[in-house]
């Protein structure tokens, strides 16, 4: 059986978006903007989880913000890791099991070839 996942473009507006999703028979969503999860207090994240569970909609996955895990710049790499760790924690509060992220880009061809070999 094929399951379709609706891709939600931005921040959640629980009073508006959940009812629209329900009216359209949506059972799963993926969120393209992780900022809601990073900026929202844990208490509201737990309410978000209950809201979605109560109506039978699963937040299938969330796209992490940009960053680079393979950059040669250690400050950028460490900041990306810090943000991703925090996001993983916050997504676990909401019951999201999949975080989509891109490893970033490299500064030169030599570094790029060593990363992907």
C-alpha positions as CSV (number, residue, x, y, z in Angstrom):
1,X,0.0,0.0,0.0
2,X,1.4,3.4,-0.9
3,X,1.1,6.2,1.7
4,X,1.3,9.8,0.7
5,X,2.9,12.4,3.0
6,X,1.8,16.0,2.7
7,X,4.7,18.4,2.8
8,X,4.0,21.4,5.1
9,X,6.0,24.4,4.0
10,X,6.4,26.4,7.2
11,X,5.5,27.0,10.7
12,X,2.6,25.2,12.3
13,X,-0.5,27.0,13.1
14,X,-2.4,24.4,15.1
15,X,-5.7,26.1,15.2
16,X,-5.7,26.5,11.4
17,X,-3.5,23.8,9.8
18,X,-4.7,20.8,11.7
19,X,-8.3,21.4,10.8
20,X,-7.4,21.9,7.1
21,X,-5.3,18.7,7.2
22,X,-8.2,16.8,8.7
23,X,-10.7,18.1,6.2
24,X,-8.5,16.8,3.4
25,X,-8.0,13.4,4.9
26,X,-4.3,13.8,5.6
27,X,-2.8,11.2,7.9
28,X,0.9,12.1,7.7
29,X,2.9,15.3,7.2
30,X,6.5,16.2,6.8
31,X,7.5,19.7,8.0
32,X,10.0,21.6,5.8
33,X,10.8,24.2,8.4
34,X,12.3,23.0,11.7
35,X,12.3,26.4,13.2
36,X,8.9,25.8,15.0
37,X,10.5,22.9,16.9
38,X,13.7,24.9,17.7
39,X,11.8,28.0,18.9
40,X,8.9,26.5,20.8
41,X,9.0,25.7,24.5
42,X,8.9,22.0,25.5
43,X,5.5,22.4,27.1
44,X,4.0,23.6,23.7
45,X,5.8,20.8,21.9
46,X,4.2,18.2,24.1
47,X,0.8,19.9,23.4
48,X,1.6,19.7,19.7
49,X,2.2,16.0,20.0
50,X,-1.1,15.4,21.8
51,X,-3.0,17.5,19.3
52,X,-1.7,15.5,16.4
53,X,-2.1,12.2,18.1
54,X,-5.6,13.0,19.2
55,X,-6.7,13.7,15.6
56,X,-4.7,10.8,14.1
57,X,-2.2,12.7,12.1
58,X,1.5,11.6,12.2
59,X,4.3,14.1,11.8
60,X,6.3,11.7,9.7
61,X,9.5,13.8,9.4
62,X,11.0,17.2,9.8
63,X,13.7,18.9,7.6
64,X,16.6,20.2,9.6
65,X,17.9,23.7,8.9
66,X,20.9,24.2,6.7
67,X,24.4,23.8,8.0
68,X,27.4,21.7,7.2
69,X,28.7,18.6,8.9
70,X,31.6,18.2,6.4
71,X,32.9,21.8,6.2
72,X,36.6,22.4,7.1
73,X,35.4,25.3,9.3
74,X,35.2,23.7,12.7
75,X,33.0,26.6,14.1
76,X,30.3,26.0,11.4
77,X,30.5,22.2,11.9
78,X,30.2,22.4,15.7
79,X,27.3,24.9,15.5
80,X,25.5,22.5,13.0
81,X,26.0,19.6,15.3
82,X,24.8,21.6,18.3
83,X,21.6,22.6,16.4
84,X,21.0,19.1,15.1
85,X,21.4,17.6,18.6
86,X,18.9,20.1,20.0
87,X,16.5,19.4,17.2
88,X,16.7,15.6,17.7
89,X,15.8,16.1,21.3
90,X,12.9,18.4,20.5
91,X,11.6,16.1,17.8
92,X,11.6,13.2,20.2
93,X,9.3,15.1,22.5
94,X,6.8,15.4,19.6
95,X,7.2,11.7,18.6
96,X,8.9,12.5,15.3
97,X,11.2,9.6,14.3
98,X,12.8,11.0,11.1
99,X,14.9,14.1,10.7
100,X,16.0,14.9,7.2
101,X,19.2,16.7,6.8
102,X,21.9,17.4,4.2
103,X,25.5,17.0,5.1
104,X,26.5,20.3,3.5
105,X,29.1,21.2,1.0
106,X,32.8,21.1,0.8
107,X,35.3,23.9,0.1
108,X,37.4,22.1,-2.4
109,X,37.4,19.1,-4.7
110,X,40.1,17.2,-2.8
111,X,38.1,17.3,0.4
112,X,34.9,16.4,-1.4
113,X,36.4,13.3,-3.0
114,X,37.8,12.1,0.4
115,X,34.3,12.5,2.0
116,X,32.5,10.4,-0.6
117,X,34.9,7.6,-1.2
